[in-house]
Amino acid sequence: YVWENSRFYRDRIKDAGAEPGDIQTVADLEKLPILLHKDDERILQEASRAELGHPFGEHLCAPLESVVSVASTSGTTGVPTFYAFTANDVATTDELWGRAFRFAGIRPGDTALHGFGLSMFLAGVPIVRALERMGARPVPVGAESGSEKLLRIAELVRPRVLACTPSYATYLIEAAPKLLGKPATELGIEIIICAGEPGAGLPEIRATLQEGFGAKVFDMLGGAHGVMCASCDSDPYNGMHVLGEDSAVITQLVDQETKTPVEIVDGAIGERVKTSLRWEAQPQLRASVGDIYQVFTSDCGCGAPGPRVKVLGRTDDLLIVKGVKVYPAAVKNLIQELTPLASGSFRIILDESGPRVVPPLKISVERGEGVDEVGGAELAKKIEQFMHQRMSVRPELTIVPFGTFERTTLKEKLIERRY
């Protein structure tokens, strides 16, 4: 399909010394290199805007008139990447989100308060549409409306489900007593579905959300190209179950440095490479956005079959300090353990591009609410001790007052680049 409909893919496959008949099995896919990288998509869409009059890239395989839905990345680090959907792609996405919602215990008739960004995002209108399709009752407030409005509407509609990023859910716990005069536990929320950033899979953040709302927390990933993963409610967290591999997507791993295949066995770690099986608009053939996965094939306590994954970070977020790999998500979990001394907000400060960092690793950490400078000194001591013990890294810490970092309704910024 891509050979016949995309010059880009045809050229990449030829450059790899292959043709369609060479790929007959899943194992054969590993004979191909990564054909589509994250940066390729931005280049391809710029080329298609100039040459073809649309922003969907030269890997668009369906006719432009069959594209019926559009989503995008936030574009916070540059130009957004556009996702195109045909009617069949929309149906695939709705089907897979429906699997994830049911996996989390959402049922037809449930009220679901939507607190992700609605504007163009994969977790925006597509989630609202999928909730409607599976028979739930979405209330599409959206993160753009602000925390006060979202909490006021939650108080009025009494949703069973809250859908938002884990950082926003954490902020709502902090904001509810100030804006509503009551804790978030009194809103009646039983299920929180999180996506868009690490957090719901990190033990301390997960515990904070569960206690702060009195709800079960589910980590989810996907929304395009047939990718859909969702965690169960096993304790401890066992990763996200892969829900689309029967018919929608193939997940493989490569070494993040050499790009050679990594065998998928229990605990294997590598860069995720995806191949979509029935995506029409922008099919993903041996494609990678740089996500680093850990895959688990052992039985899960919940009894659901199939592989599970944890997202450890991204290749462009990975930092290497004196040979030690440091992922911002791991730093986030460590700092979250130290609440209430820490608020949970922090920034890793980079003075030059990574991934290698000239020691020390600079981190600015926010004190918890009501914590004075003495408490801040204790916080710094504990962070330094924990990072040395667990990561073999000694950071240079700056402890700042509570409220220094802006709270966000979207993805939380963990790295501040000053170069």
C-alpha positions as CSV (number, residue, x, y, z in Angstrom):
1,Y,0.0,0.0,0.0
2,V,2.7,2.5,0.9
3,W,4.9,1.5,-2.0
4,E,2.0,2.3,-4.4
5,N,0.9,5.5,-2.7
6,S,3.9,7.3,-1.3
7,R,7.0,8.3,-3.2
8,F,8.8,8.8,0.2
9,Y,8.2,5.3,1.4
10,R,9.0,3.8,-2.1
11,D,12.3,5.6,-2.1
12,R,13.1,4.6,1.5
13,I,12.3,1.0,0.8
14,K,14.5,1.0,-2.3
15,D,17.3,2.7,-0.4
16,A,17.1,-0.3,2.0
17,G,17.6,-2.7,-0.9
18,A,14.1,-4.1,-0.6
19,E,10.8,-4.3,-2.3
20,P,7.3,-5.2,-1.0
21,G,7.6,-8.9,-1.8
22,D,10.6,-9.2,0.6
23,I,8.4,-8.6,3.6
24,Q,6.1,-11.5,4.2
25,T,6.2,-11.9,8.0
26,V,6.5,-9.9,11.2
27,A,10.1,-11.1,11.5
28,D,10.9,-9.9,8.0
29,L,10.1,-6.3,9.1
30,E,13.3,-6.3,11.2
31,K,15.3,-6.6,8.0
32,L,14.2,-3.0,7.3
33,P,15.9,0.0,9.1
34,I,13.8,2.6,10.7
35,L,12.1,4.3,7.7
36,L,10.3,7.2,9.4
37,H,11.7,9.3,12.3
38,K,10.1,12.0,14.3
39,D,12.1,14.7,12.5
40,D,11.2,13.2,9.1
41,E,7.6,14.0,9.7
42,R,8.2,17.7,10.1
43,I,10.4,17.8,7.0
44,L,7.8,15.8,5.0
45,Q,5.0,18.1,6.0
46,E,6.9,21.2,5.0
47,A,7.6,19.6,1.6
48,S,4.0,18.6,1.1
49,R,2.8,22.2,2.0
50,A,5.1,23.6,-0.6
51,E,4.6,21.0,-3.3
52,L,1.2,19.5,-2.7
53,G,-0.7,22.2,-0.9
54,H,-1.4,20.2,2.3
55,P,0.4,19.8,5.7
56,F,0.1,16.1,6.1
57,G,3.5,15.0,4.7
58,E,4.7,13.1,1.7
59,H,3.8,9.9,3.5
60,L,0.1,10.6,3.2
61,C,-1.1,7.6,1.2
62,A,-4.9,8.3,1.1
63,P,-6.4,10.9,-1.2
64,L,-6.6,14.3,0.4
65,E,-10.4,14.4,0.0
66,S,-10.7,11.3,2.2
67,V,-9.1,13.0,5.2
68,V,-12.0,13.7,7.5
69,S,-10.3,14.5,10.8
70,V,-7.1,16.3,11.9
71,A,-5.2,16.4,15.1
72,S,-1.7,17.6,16.0
73,T,1.0,17.8,18.6
74,S,1.2,20.9,20.7
75,G,4.1,22.4,18.8
76,T,5.7,23.6,22.0
77,T,9.2,22.8,20.7
78,G,8.5,24.1,17.2
79,V,6.0,23.5,14.3
80,P,3.3,21.1,15.3
81,T,3.1,17.7,13.6
82,F,-0.3,17.0,12.0
83,Y,-2.1,13.7,12.2
84,A,-4.6,12.9,9.4
85,F,-7.5,10.5,9.7
86,T,-9.7,8.9,7.1
87,A,-13.2,7.7,8.1
88,N,-11.7,4.2,8.6
89,D,-8.9,5.6,10.7
90,V,-11.4,7.4,12.9
91,A,-13.3,4.1,13.4
92,T,-10.1,2.3,14.3
93,T,-9.2,5.0,16.9
94,D,-12.7,5.0,18.4
95,E,-12.6,1.2,18.6
96,L,-9.2,1.2,20.4
97,W,-10.0,4.0,22.8
98,G,-13.2,2.1,23.6
99,R,-11.1,-1.0,24.5
100,A,-9.0,1.2,26.8
101,F,-12.0,2.8,28.5
102,R,-13.7,-0.5,29.1
103,F,-10.4,-1.9,30.4
104,A,-10.4,0.9,33.0
105,G,-13.9,0.1,34.1
106,I,-15.8,2.9,32.2
107,R,-19.2,1.8,31.2
108,P,-22.0,3.2,28.9
109,G,-23.9,5.9,30.8
110,D,-20.9,7.0,32.9
111,T,-20.3,10.8,33.0
112,A,-16.7,11.6,32.0
113,L,-15.2,15.1,32.6
114,H,-12.7,15.8,29.9
115,G,-9.8,17.9,31.1
116,F,-7.2,17.3,28.4
117,G,-6.5,20.1,25.9
118,L,-9.4,20.1,23.4
119,S,-7.6,22.2,20.7
120,M,-6.4,19.9,18.0
121,F,-4.7,17.4,20.3
122,L,-4.9,13.6,20.0
123,A,-6.4,13.4,23.5
124,G,-8.9,16.2,22.7
125,V,-11.8,15.8,20.3
126,P,-10.8,12.1,19.5
127,I,-11.3,11.1,23.2
128,V,-14.7,13.0,23.4
129,R,-15.8,11.3,20.2
130,A,-14.7,7.8,21.3
131,L,-16.4,8.2,24.7
132,E,-19.7,9.1,22.9
133,R,-19.3,6.2,20.5
134,M,-18.9,3.7,23.4
135,G,-22.0,5.1,25.1
136,A,-20.4,7.2,27.9
137,R,-21.4,10.8,28.5
138,P,-18.4,13.1,28.0
139,V,-18.5,16.6,29.4
140,P,-15.9,18.4,27.2
141,V,-14.8,21.2,29.4
142,G,-11.2,21.0,28.2
143,A,-8.0,22.2,29.9
144,E,-8.3,25.6,28.1
145,S,-11.3,26.6,30.3
146,G,-9.1,26.9,33.4
147,S,-9.0,25.0,36.7
148,E,-11.8,27.0,38.5
149,K,-14.4,26.3,35.7
150,L,-13.4,22.7,35.5
151,L,-13.7,22.2,39.2
152,R,-17.0,24.1,39.4
153,I,-18.5,21.9,36.6
154,A,-17.1,18.8,38.3
155,E,-19.0,19.9,41.4
156,L,-22.2,20.3,39.4
157,V,-22.2,17.2,37.1
158,R,-20.5,14.8,39.6
159,P,-18.5,12.8,37.0
160,R,-17.5,9.2,37.6
161,V,-14.5,9.7,35.4
162,L,-11.8,12.4,35.1
163,A,-9.6,12.5,32.0
164,C,-6.5,14.7,32.1
165,T,-2.7,14.7,32.3
166,P,-1.2,13.5,35.6
167,S,0.4,16.9,36.3
168,Y,-3.0,18.6,35.9
169,A,-4.7,16.1,38.1
170,T,-2.0,16.8,40.7
171,Y,-2.7,20.5,40.5
172,L,-6.4,20.0,40.8
173,I,-5.8,18.3,44.2
174,E,-3.9,21.4,45.3
175,A,-6.5,23.8,43.8
176,A,-9.8,22.2,45.0
177,P,-9.7,23.3,48.6
178,K,-8.8,26.9,47.6
179,L,-11.4,27.2,44.7
180,L,-14.2,25.0,46.1
181,G,-13.6,25.0,49.8
182,K,-13.5,21.2,49.8
183,P,-11.0,18.4,48.9
184,A,-11.0,16.7,45.6
185,T,-12.1,13.5,47.3
186,E,-15.6,15.0,47.7
187,L,-16.1,15.3,43.9
188,G,-17.2,11.7,43.5
189,I,-14.6,10.8,40.9
190,E,-13.9,7.1,40.9
191,I,-11.7,6.7,37.8
192,I,-8.9,8.9,36.5
193,I,-7.5,8.2,33.0
194,C,-4.2,9.9,32.3
195,A,-2.1,10.3,29.2
196,G,0.3,12.6,27.5
197,E,3.2,12.5,29.9
198,P,4.9,10.2,32.4
199,G,3.3,10.3,35.8
200,A,0.4,7.9,36.2
201,G,2.9,5.0,36.0
202,L,5.2,6.4,38.6
203,P,4.5,5.0,42.0
204,E,4.6,8.2,44.1
205,I,2.5,10.2,41.6
206,R,0.1,7.4,41.2
207,A,-0.3,7.2,45.0
208,T,-0.8,11.0,45.2
209,L,-3.6,10.9,42.7
210,Q,-5.3,7.9,44.2
211,E,-5.3,9.4,47.7
212,G,-6.1,12.9,46.5
213,F,-9.2,11.9,44.6
214,G,-10.1,8.6,46.3
215,A,-10.0,7.1,42.8
216,K,-8.4,4.4,40.7
217,V,-5.8,5.7,38.3
218,F,-5.2,4.3,34.8
219,D,-2.2,5.2,32.5
220,M,-3.0,5.3,28.8
221,L,-1.0,5.8,25.6
222,G,-2.0,6.0,22.0
223,G,-4.6,7.7,19.8
224,A,-3.2,7.3,16.3
225,H,-1.8,4.7,13.9
226,G,-3.5,1.8,15.8
227,V,-1.4,2.3,19.0
228,M,-3.4,1.9,22.2
229,C,-2.1,0.8,25.6
230,A,-3.8,1.0,29.1
231,S,-2.7,0.0,32.6
232,C,-4.8,-2.2,34.8
233,D,-5.4,-1.6,38.5
234,S,-2.8,-4.1,39.7
235,D,-0.7,-3.0,42.6
236,P,2.2,-2.5,42.1
237,Y,1.9,-0.9,38.6
238,N,2.7,-3.5,36.0
239,G,2.9,-1.4,32.9
240,M,0.3,-0.7,30.2
241,H,-1.3,-3.6,28.4
242,V,-0.9,-3.4,24.6
243,L,-4.5,-3.4,23.3
244,G,-4.1,-3.2,19.5
245,E,-1.6,-5.9,18.5
246,D,-4.2,-8.3,17.4
247,S,-5.2,-6.3,14.4
248,A,-3.9,-2.7,14.4
249,V,-0.2,-2.4,15.1
250,I,3.1,-4.3,15.4
251,T,5.5,-3.1,18.1
252,Q,9.2,-4.0,17.9
253,L,12.3,-2.8,19.7
254,V,15.8,-1.7,18.5
255,D,18.9,-0.7,20.5
256,Q,18.6,3.1,20.9
257,E,22.2,3.6,19.8
258,T,23.0,0.9,17.3
259,K,19.4,0.5,16.0
260,T,19.9,-3.3,15.8
261,P,16.8,-5.4,16.7
262,V,16.2,-6.2,20.4
263,E,14.5,-9.5,21.2
264,I,11.2,-9.0,23.0
265,V,11.6,-10.9,26.2
266,D,10.5,-10.1,29.7
267,G,12.1,-6.9,30.8
268,A,13.6,-6.0,27.4
269,I,14.4,-2.3,26.9
270,G,14.7,-0.5,23.6
271,E,13.5,2.2,21.2
272,R,10.0,1.4,20.1
273,V,9.5,0.9,16.4
274,K,5.9,0.7,15.2
275,T,4.2,-0.6,12.0
276,S,0.5,0.1,11.6
277,L,-1.6,-2.6,10.0
278,R,-4.7,-0.8,8.8
279,W,-4.0,2.9,8.9
280,E,-4.9,4.6,5.7
281,A,-3.9,8.3,6.0
282,Q,-0.3,8.3,7.2
283,P,0.7,4.6,7.6
284,Q,3.6,4.0,10.0
285,L,6.1,1.5,8.5
286,R,9.1,0.9,10.8
287,A,8.5,4.3,12.3
288,S,9.9,5.8,15.6
289,V,9.4,9.0,17.5
290,G,12.1,8.0,19.9
291,D,10.1,6.5,22.8
292,I,12.1,4.1,25.0
293,Y,10.0,1.2,26.1
294,Q,10.5,-1.6,28.6
295,V,8.4,-4.7,27.6
296,F,7.0,-7.3,30.0
297,T,5.8,-10.7,28.8
298,S,5.3,-12.4,32.2
299,D,1.8,-12.9,33.5
300,C,0.1,-9.8,35.0
301,G,-1.7,-10.0,38.3
302,C,-4.9,-8.8,36.7
303,G,-5.1,-11.9,34.5
304,A,-5.2,-10.1,31.2
305,P,-3.0,-11.8,28.6
306,G,-0.5,-10.3,26.2
307,P,2.5,-8.0,26.5
308,R,2.8,-4.8,28.7
309,V,5.0,-1.8,28.3
310,K,6.4,1.0,30.4
311,V,7.6,4.2,28.7
312,L,11.0,5.1,30.3
313,G,11.5,8.3,28.3
314,R,12.4,9.5,24.9
315,T,15.7,9.4,23.1
316,D,15.7,13.3,22.9
317,D,15.0,13.5,26.7
318,L,17.7,11.0,27.7
319,L,20.6,12.6,29.6
320,I,24.0,10.9,30.1
321,V,26.0,12.1,33.1
322,K,29.5,10.5,33.4
323,G,28.2,7.5,31.5
324,V,25.0,7.1,33.6
325,K,21.7,7.3,31.8
326,V,19.2,9.6,33.5
327,Y,15.6,10.0,32.4
328,P,13.6,13.0,33.6
329,A,10.6,10.8,34.5
330,A,12.8,8.9,37.0
331,V,13.9,12.2,38.6
332,K,10.2,13.3,38.8
333,N,9.3,10.1,40.6
334,L,12.1,10.5,43.1
335,I,11.2,14.1,43.9
336,Q,7.5,13.2,44.2
337,E,8.5,10.7,46.9
338,L,9.6,13.7,49.0
339,T,6.3,15.4,49.3
340,P,5.2,17.4,51.3
341,L,8.8,18.7,51.6
342,A,8.7,19.1,47.8
343,S,5.8,20.3,45.8
344,G,6.7,17.9,43.0
345,S,7.6,20.6,40.5
346,F,11.1,20.9,39.3
347,R,13.3,21.7,36.2
348,I,16.4,20.1,34.9
349,I,18.6,23.0,33.7
350,L,20.7,22.3,30.5
351,D,23.3,24.9,29.5
352,E,24.1,23.0,26.3
353,S,22.5,20.3,24.1
354,G,22.5,16.7,25.3
355,P,22.4,13.9,25.7
356,R,25.7,14.2,27.4
357,V,25.8,16.5,30.3
358,V,29.0,18.0,31.8
359,P,28.7,17.3,35.5
360,P,27.1,18.4,37.7
361,L,23.5,17.9,36.6
362,K,21.7,21.1,37.5
363,I,18.2,20.8,39.0
364,S,15.9,23.5,40.4
365,V,13.4,22.0,42.8
366,E,10.3,23.7,44.3
367,R,9.7,23.5,48.1
368,G,6.3,22.2,49.3
369,E,3.6,24.6,50.4
370,G,4.5,26.1,53.8
371,V,8.0,24.6,53.8
372,D,10.6,27.2,54.9
373,E,14.3,27.4,54.1
374,V,15.3,25.0,56.8
375,G,12.9,22.5,55.2
376,G,14.3,23.3,51.9
377,A,17.8,22.4,53.1
378,E,16.5,19.1,54.3
379,L,14.9,18.5,51.0
380,A,18.1,19.2,49.1
381,K,20.0,16.8,51.4
382,K,17.5,14.0,50.7
383,I,17.4,14.5,46.9
384,E,21.2,14.5,46.8
385,Q,21.3,11.3,48.9
386,F,18.6,9.5,46.8
387,M,20.0,10.4,43.4
388,H,23.5,9.3,44.5
389,Q,22.2,6.0,45.9
390,R,19.7,5.2,43.0
391,M,21.2,6.8,40.0
392,S,24.9,7.2,40.8
393,V,24.5,11.0,40.1
394,R,25.4,13.9,42.4
395,P,23.2,16.9,41.3
396,E,23.8,20.6,41.8
397,L,20.5,21.6,43.5
398,T,18.7,25.0,43.7
399,I,15.7,24.9,46.0
400,V,13.1,27.6,45.2
401,P,9.9,28.7,47.0
402,F,6.6,27.1,46.5
403,G,4.7,28.5,43.5
404,T,7.9,29.4,41.5
405,F,7.0,27.2,38.6
406,E,3.9,27.8,36.6
407,R,1.2,25.1,36.8
408,T,0.1,23.7,33.5
409,T,-3.0,22.1,32.2
410,L,-1.0,20.4,29.4
411,K,2.3,18.4,29.4
412,E,4.5,19.4,32.3
413,K,7.9,20.9,31.3
414,L,10.7,19.0,33.0
415,I,13.7,20.3,31.1
416,E,14.7,24.0,30.8
417,R,17.1,24.6,27.9
418,R,19.2,27.7,28.3
419,Y,21.4,27.4,25.2
